[in-house]
Amino acid sequence: MRRKIIVLRGGPSSEYEVSMKTGRAVIDELSKKHEILDVVIDKQGKWISRGREVRPEIICQNCDLVFNALHGEFGEDGQVQKILETTGVCFTGPQKLAAALSMNKAQTKDIYKKFGIKTPYYKVVNREDGDIDKLATDIFRTFPMPVIIKPVNLGSSVGISIARDYKSLKETLTSLFIRYDKLLVEEYIKGKEATVAVVESFRNKDFYSLFPVEIRIPSSSEFFDYNAKYSGETQEICPGNFSAKESEIMQDLAIKAHQALGLRHYSRTDFIISPTRGVYVIETNSLPGLTNESLLPKSLLAIGSNYGEFLQHIVELAIDK
């Protein structure tokens, strides 16, 4: 059935450019079967369609579905979901509460713990806590070095840093607190990096987990940071070079994380696999990238599916539910 679909992209976030690419890829594919209206939210938060500013409650009235191709702040943290829920339109991805929970790395970790999902040891520190020397000393005494430090509410590894000793720890905290109010400090676990996507109601399963993608970062990167994600230098191998047991654990945990966070339609969970400590969940992406370079589209090919089949499935799934 031919549908009238708004593809929502852009947004007032640090991931504007990635969202524009995701949205363009979605538009190019869905326009083969559906009537598509391209709506860009600019960096000031204005909704723009065909060169004119539009009101969400008006433009959403005459469509079957909003395909949420936003990333990061506003798009994944519950803000745009609140607007869309107010209009009554069907939309893809999580609802506002699940979006807010999954975007907040600290709350996500708390939920992981509640559901028995193994995740690296962590602590939240706030700018208002005050003295950087005391914070750095407390962390240095509590965590084995090195540690990962990242903003609590950003995606795509924006702002993520690694501190290997007391000096770099103090410098990193000082630098990040200039831009962010709240940070997550997480133990650094050395191992293979991987990601697993979950698709709901796919291939006769309520929750279908795709094969794990092994992520081999370039030698110039210490971890899967923003540059490694979008530079095109990272190797992404699917199925990844994991044991059958490791793959099974990751696929099961990806589904468990998706359910625990109350996500909808699809998600992607990131992992570290330590050779001595096993599989750890790092975070779950409620609206993973869907550009040509993104991990989820690549993992579809490994199961004999493709981008078009996936998008059509998500469209029908979102409308039916």
C-alpha positions as CSV (number, residue, x, y, z in Angstrom):
1,M,0.0,0.0,0.0
2,R,1.3,3.5,-0.9
3,R,1.6,5.7,2.1
4,K,2.1,9.4,2.8
5,I,5.3,9.6,4.9
6,I,7.1,12.5,6.5
7,V,10.8,11.9,6.8
8,L,12.1,14.0,9.7
9,R,15.8,14.8,9.7
10,G,18.4,17.4,10.8
11,G,17.7,18.7,14.2
12,P,19.3,21.1,16.7
13,S,22.0,18.6,17.8
14,S,25.6,17.8,17.4
15,E,24.6,15.0,15.0
16,Y,22.8,17.2,12.5
17,E,24.9,16.2,9.5
18,V,24.6,12.5,10.2
19,S,20.9,12.8,10.5
20,M,20.7,14.6,7.2
21,K,22.5,11.7,5.6
22,T,20.3,9.1,7.3
23,G,17.2,11.0,6.2
24,R,18.4,11.3,2.6
25,A,19.1,7.6,2.4
26,V,15.6,6.8,3.9
27,I,13.9,9.3,1.4
28,D,15.8,7.8,-1.6
29,E,14.6,4.3,-0.7
30,L,11.0,4.9,0.5
31,S,10.2,7.2,-2.4
32,K,10.2,4.2,-4.7
33,K,7.0,3.0,-3.1
34,H,5.5,5.9,-1.1
35,E,4.7,9.6,-1.3
36,I,7.5,11.3,0.8
37,L,7.6,14.7,2.3
38,D,11.0,15.9,3.4
39,V,10.9,17.9,6.7
40,V,14.1,19.3,8.0
41,I,14.4,20.6,11.5
42,D,17.1,23.3,11.3
43,K,19.7,24.0,14.0
44,Q,17.4,26.6,15.6
45,G,14.6,24.0,16.0
46,K,12.4,25.3,13.2
47,W,10.5,22.7,11.1
48,I,11.1,23.5,7.4
49,S,9.3,21.9,4.4
50,R,9.7,23.0,0.8
51,G,11.5,26.1,1.9
52,R,8.9,27.3,4.4
53,E,8.5,27.0,8.1
54,V,5.7,24.7,9.1
55,R,3.9,23.8,12.4
56,P,4.2,20.1,13.5
57,E,0.6,19.9,14.6
58,I,-0.5,21.0,11.1
59,I,1.9,19.1,8.8
60,C,1.5,15.8,10.7
61,Q,-2.3,15.8,10.3
62,N,-2.3,14.7,6.7
63,C,0.2,11.9,6.7
64,D,0.2,8.2,7.6
65,L,3.6,8.1,9.3
66,V,6.5,10.2,10.5
67,F,9.8,8.3,9.9
68,N,12.1,9.7,12.6
69,A,15.5,10.0,11.1
70,L,16.9,12.3,13.8
71,H,19.9,11.5,15.9
72,G,21.2,12.8,19.2
73,E,19.8,15.6,21.3
74,F,16.1,16.5,20.6
75,G,15.7,13.6,18.2
76,E,16.5,10.7,20.6
77,D,16.0,12.1,24.0
78,G,12.2,12.3,24.1
79,Q,11.7,15.9,23.0
80,V,10.6,15.3,19.4
81,Q,8.7,12.2,20.6
82,K,6.7,14.4,22.9
83,I,5.8,16.7,20.0
84,L,4.8,13.8,17.8
85,E,2.7,12.1,20.5
86,T,0.8,15.3,21.0
87,T,-0.1,15.4,17.3
88,G,-1.4,11.8,17.4
89,V,0.6,10.7,14.3
90,C,2.2,7.3,14.0
91,F,6.0,7.5,14.1
92,T,9.0,5.2,14.1
93,G,11.3,4.5,16.9
94,P,10.8,4.9,20.7
95,Q,8.2,6.8,22.5
96,K,9.2,9.8,24.7
97,L,9.9,7.9,28.0
98,A,11.9,5.1,26.4
99,A,13.8,7.7,24.3
100,A,14.7,9.8,27.3
101,L,15.9,6.7,29.3
102,S,18.0,5.2,26.5
103,M,19.6,8.6,25.7
104,N,20.7,9.1,29.3
105,K,23.8,6.8,29.6
106,A,23.6,6.8,33.4
107,Q,19.9,5.8,33.5
108,T,20.5,3.2,30.9
109,K,23.3,1.7,33.0
110,D,21.0,1.6,36.0
111,I,18.4,-0.3,34.0
112,Y,21.0,-2.7,32.7
113,K,22.0,-3.5,36.3
114,K,18.3,-4.0,37.3
115,F,17.9,-6.5,34.5
116,G,21.1,-8.3,35.1
117,I,22.8,-7.0,31.9
118,K,26.6,-6.9,32.5
119,T,28.0,-3.4,31.8
120,P,31.4,-1.8,32.8
121,Y,31.6,-0.2,36.3
122,Y,30.7,3.5,36.1
123,K,30.1,6.6,38.1
124,V,28.3,9.9,37.3
125,V,30.1,13.2,38.1
126,N,28.5,16.6,38.0
127,R,30.1,20.0,37.3
128,E,28.3,21.4,40.4
129,D,30.2,18.8,42.5
130,G,32.9,21.5,42.5
131,D,36.6,20.9,43.1
132,I,38.2,19.2,40.1
133,D,41.2,18.0,42.2
134,K,38.9,16.2,44.6
135,L,36.8,14.6,41.8
136,A,39.9,13.5,40.0
137,T,41.4,12.0,43.2
138,D,38.2,10.2,44.0
139,I,38.0,8.7,40.5
140,F,41.7,7.8,40.5
141,R,41.4,5.9,43.8
142,T,38.1,4.2,42.7
143,F,38.9,3.1,39.1
144,P,41.8,1.3,37.6
145,M,43.4,3.4,34.9
146,P,42.6,4.1,32.1
147,V,39.0,5.3,32.2
148,I,36.5,6.4,29.6
149,I,34.8,9.7,30.2
150,K,31.8,10.8,28.2
151,P,28.8,13.2,28.3
152,V,25.8,11.6,29.8
153,N,23.3,12.7,27.1
154,L,25.1,12.6,23.8
155,G,25.3,10.0,21.0
156,S,27.7,9.0,18.2
157,S,30.6,9.0,20.7
158,V,30.5,12.9,20.7
159,G,32.7,14.2,23.5
160,I,34.1,10.8,24.5
161,S,37.6,10.8,25.9
162,I,40.1,8.5,27.5
163,A,42.3,9.3,30.6
164,R,45.3,7.1,31.3
165,D,46.7,8.7,34.4
166,Y,45.9,11.3,37.0
167,K,47.2,14.3,35.0
168,S,45.1,13.4,31.9
169,L,42.1,12.6,34.1
170,K,42.2,16.1,35.6
171,E,42.7,17.7,32.2
172,T,39.9,15.7,30.7
173,L,37.4,16.5,33.4
174,T,38.3,20.2,33.2
175,S,37.9,20.3,29.4
176,L,34.6,18.4,29.3
177,F,33.0,20.4,32.2
178,I,33.4,23.5,30.1
179,R,30.9,22.1,27.6
180,Y,28.9,19.6,29.7
181,D,27.2,19.6,33.1
182,K,27.2,15.9,33.7
183,L,29.7,13.2,32.8
184,L,29.8,9.4,33.0
185,V,33.1,7.8,34.1
186,E,33.4,4.2,33.0
187,E,36.1,1.6,33.4
188,Y,38.1,0.9,30.3
189,I,37.8,-2.7,29.2
190,K,40.2,-3.9,26.5
191,G,38.7,-6.3,23.9
192,K,37.0,-6.6,20.6
193,E,34.3,-4.1,19.8
194,A,31.0,-5.2,18.3
195,T,27.4,-4.2,17.7
196,V,24.1,-6.1,17.3
197,A,20.9,-4.7,15.8
198,V,17.4,-5.9,16.8
199,V,14.3,-5.7,14.6
200,E,10.9,-6.4,16.0
201,S,8.4,-8.8,14.4
202,F,10.8,-9.8,11.7
203,R,11.1,-13.2,10.1
204,N,8.5,-14.8,12.3
205,K,10.2,-13.7,15.5
206,D,8.9,-11.1,18.0
207,F,12.5,-9.8,18.4
208,Y,15.0,-10.7,15.7
209,S,18.7,-10.1,16.4
210,L,21.0,-9.7,13.4
211,F,24.5,-11.1,13.4
212,P,27.1,-9.3,15.5
213,V,29.2,-6.8,13.5
214,E,32.9,-6.8,14.5
215,I,34.3,-3.3,14.6
216,R,38.1,-3.0,13.9
217,I,39.1,0.6,14.5
218,P,42.1,2.2,12.7
219,S,45.4,2.3,14.5
220,S,45.0,6.1,14.8
221,S,42.0,5.7,17.2
222,E,42.1,4.3,20.7
223,F,38.4,3.4,20.6
224,F,35.3,3.7,18.4
225,D,35.1,7.5,18.6
226,Y,33.2,9.9,16.3
227,N,36.1,10.1,13.8
228,A,36.4,6.3,13.7
229,K,32.7,6.0,13.1
230,Y,32.5,8.4,10.2
231,S,36.0,8.6,8.6
232,G,35.5,5.4,6.5
233,E,38.7,3.9,7.9
234,T,37.1,1.5,10.4
235,Q,36.7,-2.1,9.3
236,E,33.2,-3.5,9.9
237,I,32.9,-7.3,9.5
238,C,29.6,-9.1,9.5
239,P,29.4,-11.8,10.7
240,G,32.2,-10.9,13.0
241,N,35.0,-13.1,14.1
242,F,33.4,-14.3,17.4
243,S,32.9,-17.7,18.9
244,A,29.4,-19.2,18.6
245,K,28.9,-18.7,22.3
246,E,30.0,-15.0,22.2
247,S,27.7,-14.4,19.3
248,E,24.8,-16.1,21.1
249,I,25.4,-14.0,24.2
250,M,25.5,-10.8,22.3
251,Q,22.4,-11.5,20.3
252,D,20.5,-12.5,23.5
253,L,21.7,-9.4,25.4
254,A,20.8,-7.0,22.5
255,I,17.2,-8.3,22.7
256,K,17.2,-8.1,26.5
257,A,18.5,-4.5,26.4
258,H,15.9,-3.5,23.7
259,Q,13.1,-4.9,25.9
260,A,14.5,-3.5,29.2
261,L,14.6,0.0,27.8
262,G,11.1,-0.3,26.3
263,L,12.3,0.5,22.8
264,R,10.3,0.1,19.6
265,H,10.7,-1.2,16.1
266,Y,14.5,-1.4,16.0
267,S,17.7,-0.6,17.9
268,R,21.4,-1.4,18.1
269,T,23.4,-2.3,21.1
270,D,27.2,-1.9,21.4
271,F,29.5,-4.4,23.1
272,I,33.1,-5.0,24.3
273,I,34.2,-8.6,24.4
274,S,37.1,-9.1,26.8
275,P,39.2,-12.2,26.3
276,T,39.3,-12.8,30.1
277,R,36.1,-11.1,31.4
278,G,33.5,-11.9,28.8
279,V,30.9,-9.8,27.1
280,Y,29.9,-6.3,28.3
281,V,27.1,-4.1,27.0
282,I,28.2,-0.5,26.5
283,E,25.1,1.3,25.3
284,T,22.0,0.9,23.2
285,N,21.1,3.2,20.3
286,S,17.3,3.8,20.0
287,L,17.7,5.3,16.5
288,P,20.9,3.9,15.0
289,G,22.3,5.5,11.9
290,L,20.8,4.4,8.5
291,T,23.3,6.0,6.1
292,N,25.1,4.0,3.5
293,E,28.1,3.7,5.9
294,S,26.0,2.7,8.9
295,L,26.3,-0.6,10.7
296,L,22.6,-1.7,10.7
297,P,22.2,-1.7,6.9
298,K,25.5,-3.6,6.5
299,S,24.3,-6.3,8.9
300,L,21.1,-6.8,7.0
301,L,23.1,-8.1,4.0
302,A,24.6,-10.9,6.1
303,I,21.1,-12.4,6.7
304,G,20.0,-12.1,3.0
305,S,17.9,-9.0,3.6
306,N,18.4,-5.5,2.3
307,Y,17.8,-1.8,3.1
308,G,14.5,-1.6,1.2
309,E,13.0,-4.7,2.9
310,F,14.0,-3.3,6.3
311,L,12.5,0.1,5.8
312,Q,9.3,-1.2,4.3
313,H,9.0,-3.5,7.3
314,I,9.5,-0.6,9.8
315,V,6.9,1.5,8.0
316,E,4.2,-1.2,8.2
317,L,5.2,-2.2,11.7
318,A,4.9,1.4,13.0
319,I,1.6,1.9,11.3
320,D,0.1,-1.4,12.4
321,K,1.1,-0.9,16.0
